[in-house]
Amino acid sequence: MYIPKVFKVTNIDEILEFMKENSFATLVTTKKGKPIASHLPLQLHKQGEVYYITGHMAYGNPQWRTFESCEDILVIYQGPHSYISSSWYGHENVPTWNYQAVHVYGQASILGEEELKQDLIALLEKYEKHGDNPVLWDKLSPQLLENELKGIVGFKIKVEEVQAAYKLSQNRNEEDYHNIIGKLQKEENLNSHQLAEVMKMRIKDSK
């Protein structure tokens, strides 16, 4: 990923937190030179000093069969993003786009049945526990679980390289920066509002 120095993020704790908060990611591999992508909920784990990304996909999805032949697997995490009009600056310039993105490269392997079960248990716990009637693993019938497990393939990716870019108008002066936040808050889409909050938080964290 091309990252101008001003937008490059190197704080690993910040990057890992971003990956956890934006865990519905894009997994990219290649087959005979052609890119293949799947959009999946993923989890992040640490074993010793090594980080792993885990997830699962349908058995019928041919992408998992490319894991062994792929030299590098790419996982893309993306946060809020929005168009930035040059009319929001106090001087003549061109428009741009603000965004947050993390690229992770690594090698994938297939999870064993017990590893897959544990990963699914953790996934349900993460997304169901705050609900009024959480559907956790032990509430599902063994027959249903057995049937569903036959239809999916679990995997884990050893994290070997991380690249992170937060393009949040860091190259603008303070007046323009605050004006961009105000304009984003007036836009009629959720992405713009979320991006404004991220930019506001950056000011808070810098103090």
N, C-alpha and C positions, 0 to 999 in steps of 0.2 A: 504494500500500500504506500503510495506517495504521501509523505507527511512533511510539510514545511516545518522548520525548527520551532517556530512560535506556537504551533498547534500540537506538537508532540507531547505525549504523556508518558512518563517513565515511573511514576509512583506505583509499584506493583500492588500495594494494598488497595489503592483507589481503583485500579483496573479490575482487580478481582471482585470488588464490591459491585462495580458496574456490570460485570458478567453475571453476577447472581441476580441483580435487579432487572436485567434485560435478557432473561434466560431463554426466551423463544428465539432461537437463532437459525442461521442458514448454514447447512453443512454441504461443502462442495468437494467433489472428487472428479476424476476424469476416467473415461473409458475410450480407449483408442484415440486419445487426444481431444475428445469432446467433453466439455464440462457437464456434470450432472449435479443437481442441487435438490436438497430436501429441507423443509422448514419444520423444525422440531423443538419441543421443550427439552432442555438439557440441564444437567446438574453438574456442580463443580465439587471435587473432593481433593483432599490432600492426604497422601500416604508418605510419611517420612518427610522428605524435602521435595517430593515430586507431586505435581498437580495432574489430576485426570478429569476429563469431561466424560460424562456418561449419558446415555440415552437409549432410545429404541425406535425402530421403524417397522413397518409392515413387512412380513416375510416376502410378500409379493413385490416389494420395492426392490428393483435390481441393484440399487446403489450399494447395498451392503456387500455385494459380491465383488465390488471394486476395491475394497479396503486392502486386500493383500497385495494387489498389483500397483497401488498408488504409492508413489515415493513420498508425497506429502498430502495430508488432508487439511483443508482450510475450513475453519468455523468462523462465521461472521456474526458479531453482535452489534446491534444498532440501537441507539437511543432516540430521543426526540430530534426532529430536524425541521427546518423551515426556510422559506425564501426570505432574503433580506434585501429590501428595496434600497437603492442608492439615494432615494429621496429622504431617507431617514438619517443621512449624514449632514453635517454642517458645511460640506464642500462638495464639489463635483467629483463623481466617481462612478463606478459601474456596480450593478447589483451582484449579489453572491448568494450562497446557501450555507447556513450554519448547521452543524450536525455533530454527533458523537458516534464513533465507530471503533470497534476492537476486532482485530484479526488474530486468530490463533492457528498455529501450524503444529501438526504432530502426526503420530502414527496410531492407527486404530487396530483393535483386536476385538474379537467376539466374546461376549460375556457367557459364562456357563449358566446353567439353569438357576442355581442358587444365587449367584451374583445378580442375575436379572431380577429375581424375586425381591431381593433386598433393595435393589434400585427402585423398583416399582412401589414397594412399601414406603420408601422415603419420599417418592414423588407424590403419592397420595397424601401423606402426612403434611407435606409442604403446602399443598393447594386446597386440601379439604378441611384441615383442622380448625379454620376460622369460621366455617359454615355453621348454620343452625342445625343441620342434620348431616354431619360429615360421613361420607362413605369411605371408610378405611378398609384396608386389606382384609382384616378379620371379620368384616361385616358382609363380605361377598362369599357366595357359595363356592365350595371347592370345584364343583363341576364347571361353573362359569369361568373361574380362574384357569382351570386346566385347558379349557377350550380356547381362551384368549391367548394364553402363553404359546399355544401352537401356532398362532398367527403373527407373532412378532419376533424380531431379532434384536437382542441387546448388544450394545457395544461400549467400549471405553477408548478414549483418545488420550495418549500421553502428551501433555503440553510440552512442546520443545522450543517454540518461539512465539512471542507476543508482540504485536504492534498496536499502538493506540493513538488515535487522533481525536482531539476535541477542538473543533473549529467553532469558537464561541465569541468571535469579534475581539479577541485579545489584542489584535493589532490596531484597534480603534482608540481614539482618545476617550477620556472619561465622559465627556458630554455626549458624544455619539453613542457610547456604550449604554448609558442610561436611557437615551432616547430610543434605541433599538429595543430595549426591554419593554418600554412603554408601548411602542407600536405593536410588538408581538402580543402583548396582553389584550390589545383591541382587535386582533384578528379573530375570525370566526371559525377556528379549528383548534382541536385539542393539542395537536403537535406544537403549534405556536405557543400556546399557553404553557405547556410543559417545558419547552425550551426556555421561555422567559424565566421560569422558576429555577432552572439549572444555572442560568446566567446570574440571577440574583444570588444564588447560593455561592457562586464563585467569588462574588464581592465579599460576602460574609466570611468565607473561609480564608480570605486573604488578609483580613484584619487581625 
